[in-house]
Amino acid sequence: MTSSSTSPRSDRRAWIMLIVLTMLTTAGMTVVLPVLPFVVLRYVSNESDLAVWVGVLEAVNGLCAFLIAPFLGRLSDRFGRRPVIIVAALGAAVSMTLFGIGGALWVLLLARVIQGATAGDLPALFAYLADITPPEKRAQRFGLLGALSGIGTMVGPAVGGLLAAISVELPVFLTAAVSFVIALLSIFLLPESLRLENRIASIRVA
């Protein structure tokens, strides 16, 4: 993939934005993990079914993400990385808001479907990195972004556990808020990285 010809200043801004967005994304994805069973428990009549329902919800989330990922990847190759990042962040905000409001198991299931169907933020962020980074710097930057993803994944559950002491729903709504912040940052501060001449002409998922 050919990297975009950007000025050093815009490249630095994009690189800083990638660091911020990656940290927020990975931390936001994992903040909710410690409280997930406690949220689901409120809508399960039999406590022995809790593990089954948590497994179903996460399996649906993973399945939707697996099925839609190739299409989101092609969308980012056709229309650019930025729209996919924004849609993924807004999808996470909507899904986590629904999950926090709850009310019934079908609402939680719908929330996980939306989450999985819009889970294209991290692949788009890494594709963005490839767009703006010259080949000689890619190993260094990909390694750093991967390390930051790991840090965000560790920080998220710790924050979620601490917030759960205040309210079980608080980590869920915090995830929604973080996702909305990611969308706003992407809309107003993140320039598009994929040049028009490098975009595919049509979308086909083989």
Backbone as CSV, one residue per row, in Angstrom:
resi,resn,N_x,N_y,N_z,CA_x,CA_y,CA_z,C_x,C_y,C_z
1,MET,0.832,-1.182,0.000,0.000,0.000,0.000,0.871,1.238,0.000
2,THR,0.524,2.178,-0.832,1.319,3.384,-0.952,0.914,4.371,0.107
3,SER,1.871,4.914,0.786,1.547,5.867,1.823,1.262,7.208,1.209
4,SER,0.405,7.986,1.880,0.015,9.292,1.403,1.171,10.257,1.511
5,SER,1.194,11.227,0.609,2.205,12.265,0.702,1.667,13.389,1.548
6,THR,2.004,13.405,2.801,1.543,14.420,3.727,2.718,15.205,4.237
7,SER,2.433,16.407,4.719,3.491,17.227,5.286,3.910,16.647,6.619
8,PRO,5.140,16.930,7.069,5.580,16.424,8.367,4.644,16.829,9.496
9,ARG,4.101,18.048,9.417,3.219,18.525,10.485,1.919,17.729,10.527
10,SER,1.300,17.537,9.345,0.046,16.773,9.312,0.290,15.310,9.657
11,ASP,1.448,14.777,9.277,1.794,13.398,9.616,1.921,13.236,11.125
12,ARG,2.548,14.200,11.773,2.691,14.134,13.244,1.330,14.197,13.916
13,ARG,0.464,15.095,13.411,-0.865,15.213,14.009,-1.640,13.916,13.840
14,ALA,-1.574,13.321,12.637,-2.271,12.066,12.396,-1.728,10.954,13.281
15,TRP,-0.397,10.911,13.450,0.236,9.885,14.289,-0.187,10.039,15.749
16,ILE,-0.219,11.266,16.243,-0.673,11.514,17.621,-2.137,11.101,17.777
17,MET,-2.955,11.433,16.770,-4.368,11.056,16.813,-4.530,9.535,16.825
18,LEU,-3.708,8.836,16.056,-3.771,7.375,16.045,-3.456,6.798,17.419
19,ILE,-2.451,7.350,18.089,-2.093,6.890,19.433,-3.265,7.088,20.386
20,VAL,-3.848,8.290,20.365,-4.969,8.606,21.257,-6.168,7.700,20.959
21,LEU,-6.515,7.569,19.679,-7.681,6.773,19.310,-7.488,5.294,19.630
22,THR,-6.285,4.776,19.427,-6.022,3.367,19.728,-6.144,3.094,21.226
23,MET,-5.580,3.981,22.035,-5.675,3.816,23.491,-7.128,3.888,23.956
24,LEU,-7.862,4.882,23.451,-9.266,5.032,23.839,-10.094,3.837,23.371
25,THR,-9.821,3.373,22.168,-10.593,2.254,21.620,-10.379,0.970,22.406
26,THR,-9.125,0.616,22.647,-8.847,-0.651,23.335,-9.270,-0.593,24.801
27,ALA,-9.059,0.548,25.449,-9.512,0.685,26.838,-11.031,0.658,26.902
28,GLY,-11.677,1.379,25.977,-13.135,1.416,25.969,-13.758,0.063,25.712
29,MET,-13.120,-0.750,24.863,-13.644,-2.082,24.553,-13.639,-3.001,25.767
30,THR,-12.717,-2.792,26.685,-12.532,-3.744,27.793,-13.022,-3.222,29.143
31,VAL,-13.424,-1.958,29.219,-13.932,-1.412,30.483,-15.143,-2.193,30.964
32,VAL,-15.973,-2.630,30.028,-17.241,-3.267,30.374,-17.090,-4.729,30.796
33,LEU,-15.956,-5.352,30.520,-15.811,-6.793,30.749,-16.069,-7.222,32.196
34,PRO,-15.575,-6.508,33.223,-15.802,-6.997,34.592,-17.268,-6.989,35.025
35,VAL,-18.091,-6.131,34.395,-19.480,-6.014,34.844,-20.469,-6.729,33.930
36,LEU,-19.982,-7.272,32.827,-20.877,-7.903,31.856,-21.786,-8.956,32.485
37,PRO,-21.263,-9.908,33.279,-22.162,-10.912,33.882,-23.190,-10.303,34.830
38,PHE,-22.812,-9.232,35.544,-23.729,-8.629,36.509,-24.875,-7.893,35.806
39,VAL,-24.590,-7.308,34.648,-25.643,-6.667,33.864,-26.612,-7.720,33.329
40,VAL,-26.064,-8.799,32.783,-26.897,-9.859,32.208,-27.730,-10.543,33.292
41,LEU,-27.177,-10.684,34.485,-27.845,-11.389,35.575,-29.207,-10.785,35.905
42,ARG,-29.352,-9.482,35.696,-30.610,-8.812,36.025,-31.769,-9.278,35.149
43,TYR,-31.458,-9.868,33.998,-32.508,-10.230,33.051,-32.600,-11.732,32.836
44,VAL,-31.914,-12.486,33.678,-31.949,-13.945,33.589,-32.785,-14.475,34.742
45,SER,-33.824,-15.248,34.433,-34.716,-15.755,35.474,-34.043,-16.816,36.326
46,ASN,-33.218,-17.633,35.700,-32.531,-18.707,36.407,-31.032,-18.413,36.404
47,GLU,-30.451,-18.296,37.594,-29.035,-17.926,37.704,-28.114,-18.931,37.020
48,SER,-28.562,-20.166,36.919,-27.728,-21.189,36.286,-27.608,-20.968,34.771
49,ASP,-28.482,-20.123,34.218,-28.430,-19.828,32.783,-27.518,-18.643,32.465
50,LEU,-26.951,-18.027,33.499,-26.153,-16.820,33.286,-24.984,-17.064,32.339
51,ALA,-24.213,-18.116,32.592,-23.033,-18.393,31.760,-23.434,-18.625,30.302
52,VAL,-24.576,-19.292,30.108,-25.050,-19.554,28.748,-25.351,-18.244,28.027
53,TRP,-26.060,-17.338,28.699,-26.449,-16.087,28.064,-25.255,-15.169,27.820
54,VAL,-24.331,-15.131,28.745,-23.113,-14.344,28.514,-22.369,-14.904,27.305
55,GLY,-22.284,-16.229,27.221,-21.637,-16.859,26.073,-22.360,-16.570,24.772
56,VAL,-23.699,-16.601,24.796,-24.490,-16.309,23.596,-24.264,-14.869,23.138
57,LEU,-24.298,-13.943,24.081,-24.114,-12.531,23.733,-22.744,-12.272,23.112
58,GLU,-21.716,-12.853,23.696,-20.368,-12.633,23.165,-20.154,-13.391,21.858
59,ALA,-20.798,-14.562,21.729,-20.686,-15.310,20.479,-21.360,-14.553,19.333
60,VAL,-22.518,-13.960,19.600,-23.221,-13.169,18.586,-22.386,-11.964,18.192
61,ASN,-21.799,-11.311,19.181,-20.920,-10.169,18.911,-19.755,-10.585,18.015
62,GLY,-19.091,-11.676,18.370,-17.958,-12.150,17.596,-18.351,-12.602,16.199
63,LEU,-19.504,-13.278,16.078,-19.956,-13.759,14.776,-20.273,-12.598,13.833
64,CYS,-20.966,-11.596,14.363,-21.286,-10.423,13.541,-20.010,-9.715,13.092
65,ALA,-19.045,-9.580,13.993,-17.782,-8.939,13.642,-17.047,-9.751,12.578
66,PHE,-17.075,-11.082,12.710,-16.406,-11.955,11.741,-17.030,-11.832,10.354
67,LEU,-18.360,-11.786,10.301,-19.053,-11.742,9.017,-18.932,-10.388,8.331
68,ILE,-18.930,-9.307,9.129,-18.946,-7.971,8.538,-17.549,-7.414,8.285
69,ALA,-16.523,-7.982,8.914,-15.166,-7.427,8.802,-14.675,-7.297,7.357
70,PRO,-14.850,-8.326,6.502,-14.382,-8.159,5.111,-15.071,-7.003,4.393
71,PHE,-16.370,-6.833,4.644,-17.116,-5.751,4.004,-16.631,-4.387,4.496
72,LEU,-16.397,-4.264,5.796,-15.882,-2.998,6.339,-14.491,-2.705,5.793
73,GLY,-13.688,-3.751,5.620,-12.367,-3.556,5.043,-12.444,-3.034,3.624
74,ARG,-13.369,-3.590,2.834,-13.543,-3.109,1.466,-14.100,-1.696,1.446
75,LEU,-14.994,-1.395,2.383,-15.512,-0.031,2.476,-14.388,0.965,2.737
76,SER,-13.469,0.588,3.632,-12.364,1.502,3.938,-11.427,1.655,2.748
77,ASP,-11.311,0.610,1.916,-10.498,0.708,0.704,-11.190,1.542,-0.374
78,ARG,-12.514,1.606,-0.312,-13.267,2.350,-1.326,-13.488,3.813,-0.921
79,PHE,-13.904,4.043,0.320,-14.290,5.384,0.744,-13.308,6.035,1.714
80,GLY,-12.305,5.295,2.161,-11.325,5.849,3.082,-11.450,5.263,4.473
81,ARG,-10.414,5.471,5.271,-10.382,4.904,6.633,-11.267,5.676,7.598
82,ARG,-11.283,6.988,7.431,-11.966,7.856,8.390,-13.463,7.543,8.524
83,PRO,-14.222,7.364,7.436,-15.641,7.038,7.600,-15.876,5.754,8.392
84,VAL,-15.042,4.732,8.163,-15.209,3.467,8.877,-14.913,3.645,10.364
85,ILE,-13.874,4.418,10.681,-13.531,4.681,12.082,-14.681,5.399,12.780
86,ILE,-15.275,6.386,12.091,-16.374,7.161,12.674,-17.607,6.279,12.883
87,VAL,-17.966,5.503,11.861,-19.142,4.631,11.969,-18.951,3.595,13.072
88,ALA,-17.756,3.034,13.172,-17.478,2.038,14.209,-17.614,2.650,15.598
89,ALA,-17.102,3.866,15.764,-17.185,4.528,17.070,-18.633,4.853,17.426
90,LEU,-19.396,5.360,16.462,-20.804,5.663,16.719,-21.602,4.394,16.991
91,GLY,-21.273,3.315,16.273,-21.941,2.038,16.529,-21.681,1.531,17.934
92,ALA,-20.436,1.679,18.391,-20.106,1.270,19.763,-20.838,2.134,20.782
93,ALA,-20.952,3.439,20.497,-21.658,4.338,21.419,-23.129,3.947,21.534
94,VAL,-23.758,3.663,20.391,-25.169,3.268,20.396,-25.353,1.928,21.100
95,SER,-24.490,0.961,20.783,-24.645,-0.378,21.352,-24.444,-0.370,22.863
96,MET,-23.448,0.375,23.332,-23.208,0.414,24.773,-24.297,1.187,25.521
97,THR,-24.852,2.208,24.882,-25.979,2.926,25.499,-27.167,1.991,25.645
98,LEU,-27.466,1.231,24.590,-28.545,0.248,24.659,-28.281,-0.795,25.734
99,PHE,-27.044,-1.261,25.787,-26.682,-2.290,26.762,-26.842,-1.760,28.185
100,GLY,-26.478,-0.499,28.391,-26.616,0.088,29.717,-28.064,0.308,30.110
101,ILE,-28.899,0.728,29.141,-30.322,0.930,29.420,-31.001,-0.409,29.669
102,GLY,-30.677,-1.388,28.828,-31.180,-2.754,29.015,-32.695,-2.821,29.004
103,GLY,-33.232,-3.602,29.940,-34.674,-3.783,30.046,-35.122,-5.197,29.716
104,ALA,-34.373,-5.876,28.846,-34.704,-7.249,28.468,-33.496,-7.862,27.776
105,LEU,-33.488,-9.188,27.725,-32.369,-9.872,27.085,-32.277,-9.561,25.591
106,TRP,-33.435,-9.356,24.938,-33.395,-9.080,23.504,-32.741,-7.729,23.227
107,VAL,-32.868,-6.782,24.176,-32.203,-5.484,24.019,-30.691,-5.667,24.122
108,LEU,-30.246,-6.480,25.069,-28.814,-6.760,25.193,-28.303,-7.464,23.935
109,LEU,-29.107,-8.387,23.407,-28.713,-9.103,22.191,-28.600,-8.139,21.004
110,LEU,-29.565,-7.242,20.872,-29.518,-6.237,19.808,-28.279,-5.360,19.944
111,ALA,-27.957,-4.993,21.185,-26.776,-4.159,21.425,-25.507,-4.853,20.969
112,ARG,-25.394,-6.149,21.238,-24.195,-6.889,20.827,-24.139,-7.085,19.313
113,VAL,-25.310,-7.203,18.672,-25.338,-7.296,17.209,-24.815,-5.998,16.592
114,ILE,-25.280,-4.859,17.111,-24.816,-3.561,16.612,-23.322,-3.406,16.853
115,GLN,-22.873,-3.806,18.033,-21.446,-3.717,18.363,-20.614,-4.527,17.371
116,GLY,-21.022,-5.763,17.118,-20.266,-6.613,16.209,-20.320,-6.140,14.772
117,ALA,-21.504,-5.652,14.347,-21.680,-5.240,12.961,-20.922,-3.965,12.615
118,THR,-20.504,-3.217,13.620,-19.762,-1.970,13.363,-18.331,-2.033,13.908
119,ALA,-17.848,-3.241,14.179,-16.526,-3.387,14.806,-15.414,-3.330,13.768
120,GLY,-15.224,-2.151,13.187,-14.169,-2.012,12.197,-13.146,-0.959,12.526
121,ASP,-13.156,-0.502,13.784,-12.304,0.631,14.146,-10.817,0.267,14.188
122,LEU,-10.466,-0.798,14.889,-9.046,-1.141,14.999,-8.417,-1.521,13.652
123,PRO,-9.058,-2.376,12.831,-8.464,-2.639,11.510,-8.296,-1.373,10.681
124,ALA,-9.279,-0.475,10.747,-9.180,0.775,9.986,-8.067,1.661,10.528
125,LEU,-7.876,1.656,11.849,-6.793,2.448,12.441,-5.423,1.934,11.991
126,PHE,-5.267,0.616,11.946,-3.984,0.054,11.510,-3.774,0.258,10.006
127,ALA,-4.867,0.212,9.222,-4.749,0.529,7.797,-4.379,1.990,7.603
128,TYR,-4.934,2.847,8.435,-4.597,4.276,8.412,-3.103,4.465,8.678
129,LEU,-2.601,3.726,9.656,-1.180,3.817,9.988,-0.308,3.431,8.789
130,ALA,-0.715,2.381,8.084,0.048,1.962,6.897,0.014,3.040,5.816
131,ASP,-1.117,3.753,5.720,-1.248,4.805,4.709,-0.278,5.960,4.933
132,ILE,-0.095,6.343,6.195,0.663,7.572,6.475,2.120,7.318,6.836
133,THR,2.519,6.043,6.902,3.866,5.725,7.381,4.739,5.202,6.245
134,PRO,5.912,5.783,6.048,6.831,5.250,5.030,7.302,3.852,5.420
135,PRO,7.657,3.018,4.431,8.011,1.615,4.714,9.077,1.445,5.782
136,GLU,10.081,2.335,5.833,11.176,2.164,6.792,10.759,2.416,8.243
137,LYS,9.591,3.051,8.455,9.134,3.330,9.822,7.982,2.433,10.248
138,ARG,7.495,1.601,9.350,6.280,0.840,9.652,6.471,-0.161,10.784
139,ALA,7.567,-0.875,10.795,7.794,-1.865,11.862,7.795,-1.192,13.229
140,GLN,8.472,-0.045,13.326,8.551,0.675,14.596,7.173,1.160,15.039
141,ARG,6.436,1.758,14.101,5.142,2.320,14.474,4.092,1.247,14.744
142,PHE,4.097,0.192,13.951,3.156,-0.903,14.201,3.442,-1.568,15.545
143,GLY,4.730,-1.713,15.874,5.090,-2.284,17.166,4.618,-1.419,18.321
144,LEU,4.803,-0.096,18.187,4.377,0.822,19.243,2.863,0.829,19.390
145,LEU,2.156,0.852,18.259,0.699,0.866,18.329,0.173,-0.450,18.907
146,GLY,0.831,-1.558,18.584,0.436,-2.832,19.172,0.656,-2.866,20.670
147,ALA,1.775,-2.287,21.115,2.058,-2.223,22.553,1.031,-1.352,23.270
148,LEU,0.679,-0.227,22.657,-0.328,0.654,23.255,-1.690,-0.018,23.311
149,SER,-1.992,-0.845,22.313,-3.242,-1.609,22.340,-3.263,-2.554,23.535
150,GLY,-2.123,-3.193,23.796,-2.028,-4.085,24.952,-2.209,-3.345,26.263
151,ILE,-1.619,-2.153,26.359,-1.768,-1.350,27.575,-3.226,-0.961,27.779
152,GLY,-3.876,-0.514,26.690,-5.282,-0.147,26.787,-6.152,-1.319,27.210
153,THR,-5.815,-2.508,26.720,-6.571,-3.707,27.071,-6.404,-4.053,28.548
154,MET,-5.242,-3.742,29.131,-5.030,-3.996,30.557,-5.678,-2.930,31.429
155,VAL,-5.617,-1.688,30.981,-6.158,-0.580,31.776,-7.678,-0.636,31.835
156,GLY,-8.327,-0.998,30.712,-9.781,-0.996,30.636,-10.477,-1.794,31.731
157,PRO,-10.179,-3.089,31.906,-10.853,-3.856,32.957,-10.602,-3.320,34.366
158,ALA,-9.382,-2.801,34.608,-9.090,-2.239,35.933,-9.985,-1.034,36.222
159,VAL,-10.134,-0.172,35.228,-11.023,0.995,35.383,-12.461,0.538,35.556
160,GLY,-12.873,-0.450,34.748,-14.234,-0.963,34.856,-14.529,-1.548,36.221
161,GLY,-13.569,-2.283,36.777,-13.766,-2.854,38.110,-13.899,-1.788,39.184
162,LEU,-13.094,-0.734,39.085,-13.174,0.350,40.059,-14.502,1.096,39.958
163,LEU,-14.951,1.345,38.736,-16.210,2.071,38.549,-17.414,1.233,38.964
164,ALA,-17.289,-0.086,38.855,-18.398,-0.966,39.221,-18.730,-0.870,40.702
165,ALA,-17.750,-0.446,41.512,-18.012,-0.258,42.942,-19.013,0.863,43.175
166,ILE,-19.106,1.778,42.207,-20.071,2.879,42.300,-21.405,2.464,41.704
167,SER,-21.350,1.905,40.492,-22.557,1.454,39.807,-22.175,0.435,38.746
168,VAL,-22.995,-0.602,38.611,-22.720,-1.630,37.612,-22.841,-1.058,36.204
169,GLU,-23.769,-0.110,36.016,-23.974,0.467,34.685,-22.916,1.496,34.314
170,LEU,-22.190,2.039,35.310,-21.258,3.121,35.029,-20.193,2.749,33.998
171,PRO,-19.538,1.578,34.103,-18.555,1.221,33.064,-19.163,1.115,31.674
172,VAL,-20.414,0.661,31.597,-21.080,0.531,30.299,-21.294,1.908,29.676
173,PHE,-21.827,2.835,30.463,-22.068,4.178,29.938,-20.763,4.927,29.693
174,LEU,-19.729,4.615,30.479,-18.417,5.211,30.208,-17.895,4.744,28.848
175,THR,-18.087,3.460,28.532,-17.678,2.944,27.231,-18.404,3.671,26.110
176,ALA,-19.711,3.912,26.300,-20.486,4.650,25.303,-19.938,6.063,25.134
177,ALA,-19.611,6.715,26.258,-19.083,8.081,26.206,-17.720,8.123,25.514
178,VAL,-16.863,7.156,25.836,-15.538,7.094,25.204,-15.684,6.894,23.695
179,SER,-16.605,6.034,23.293,-16.821,5.782,21.869,-17.308,7.045,21.168
180,PHE,-18.173,7.791,21.834,-18.668,9.037,21.249,-17.538,10.059,21.122
181,VAL,-16.654,10.104,22.113,-15.486,10.997,22.037,-14.585,10.611,20.867
182,ILE,-14.390,9.298,20.659,-13.587,8.821,19.524,-14.201,9.291,18.211
183,ALA,-15.534,9.203,18.107,-16.212,9.656,16.889,-15.998,11.150,16.669
184,LEU,-16.129,11.948,17.723,-15.942,13.397,17.598,-14.505,13.745,17.211
185,LEU,-13.545,13.098,17.861,-12.145,13.345,17.524,-11.858,12.987,16.066
186,SER,-12.452,11.882,15.619,-12.230,11.447,14.238,-12.876,12.409,13.242
187,ILE,-14.034,12.929,13.594,-14.733,13.852,12.699,-13.980,15.173,12.563
188,PHE,-13.515,15.705,13.680,-12.977,17.067,13.673,-11.453,17.159,13.589
189,LEU,-10.744,16.099,13.982,-9.289,16.216,14.055,-8.527,15.215,13.201
190,LEU,-9.200,14.199,12.694,-8.498,13.152,11.954,-8.662,13.356,10.450
191,PRO,-7.592,13.694,9.736,-7.698,13.832,8.278,-7.749,12.463,7.613
192,GLU,-8.329,12.418,6.419,-8.358,11.160,5.678,-6.959,10.805,5.191
193,SER,-6.625,9.513,5.254,-5.271,9.081,4.903,-5.176,8.443,3.517
194,LEU,-6.277,7.883,3.026,-6.226,7.130,1.768,-6.496,8.059,0.593
195,ARG,-5.479,8.235,-0.249,-5.603,9.127,-1.387,-6.569,8.560,-2.428
196,LEU,-7.187,9.436,-3.203,-8.201,9.022,-4.173,-7.647,8.011,-5.176
197,GLU,-6.421,8.211,-5.614,-5.854,7.324,-6.621,-5.536,5.925,-6.082
198,ASN,-5.515,5.776,-4.750,-5.232,4.470,-4.143,-6.502,3.719,-3.735
199,ARG,-7.681,4.307,-4.009,-8.932,3.667,-3.609,-9.412,2.698,-4.693
200,ILE,-10.094,1.648,-4.238,-10.619,0.686,-5.202,-11.857,1.283,-5.884
201,ALA,-12.140,0.796,-7.096,-13.227,1.374,-7.887,-14.587,0.819,-7.510
202,SER,-14.623,-0.404,-6.986,-15.903,-1.030,-6.617,-15.695,-1.942,-5.426
203,ILE,-16.800,-2.293,-4.797,-16.757,-3.138,-3.597,-17.246,-4.527,-3.943
204,ARG,-16.362,-5.505,-3.761,-16.734,-6.909,-3.928,-16.074,-7.706,-2.823
205,VAL,-16.884,-8.456,-2.090,-16.347,-9.318,-1.041,-16.393,-10.744,-1.543
206,ALA,-15.213,-11.314,-1.815,-15.158,-12.665,-2.381,-15.526,-13.694,-1.335
